[in-house]
Amino acid sequence: MFDVCVIGHVTKDLICIDGKLQREMPGGTAYYTSIALSHLGLQVAVLTKVARADREELLCELRSCGVTVFCRDSDATTTFANCYRSEHFADRVQAVYATASPFSPDEVAPLDAALFHLGPLTNRDFSLDVLRAVARKGRLVSLDVQGFVRTVAHGAVKTTDWQDKAAGLPYIHILKAGEEEAKVLSGEVEAKRAALRLAAYGPAEVIVTLGSRGSVILSRGQFFDIPA
């Protein structure tokens, strides 16, 4: 059994500045989270999907960090174009060129870990059935909600509310949301009020990240302000 199993698509990220492609690199919640957890000394597994042609390029660093990778078949790799106006990486415009196939409950079933961290990148990556399959294992479940508030239409990314939040959040023990994501999900402008509203759906702990202002954590009714 692993300490943490991260489930999510490792992406191919295209970095563009002033309309010019600068580099291609792996990315996505599953990629960055699993590397960070591995460096903390944990035994980490990743369940992901990328096209066969991209496996070596996108997954080699995970394996070199000691992460156990379970890669399932997909005709496509989720591919994001992150376009910036300047080298200061401000004012990002994001587009999606391709998406990997969604995860299924059967793919989750053989895995076991003390904690499962779910990292959807679009609202098509996980169904409620996948959340239920993970919850049935009786382990801690953590969710980076980013993808559930992302709708992809004609290659463009739009932020929208997660329509299944009332059904899905009771399965989650630890919820992480960016400031804007928390606003969209809760309808509250202020981060702490947003955290309280989201905790009411069921999560025991809600983390709202605030960029250069750090983050705020609501854990079992108590707030913790974390500086950057």
Secondary structure, DSSP 8 states (H G I E B T S, - for coil): -EEEEEES--EEEEEEETTEEEEEEEESHHHHHHHHHHHTT--EEEEEE--GGGHHHHHHHHHHTT-EEEEE--SS--EEEEEESSTT--S-EEEEEE------HHHHTT--EEEEEE--SSTTS--HHHHHHHHTTTSEEEEEGGGGGEEEETTEEEE---TTHHHHGGG-SEEEEEHHHHHHHHS-SSHHHHHHHHHTTS-SEEEEE-GGG-EEEEETTEEEEE--
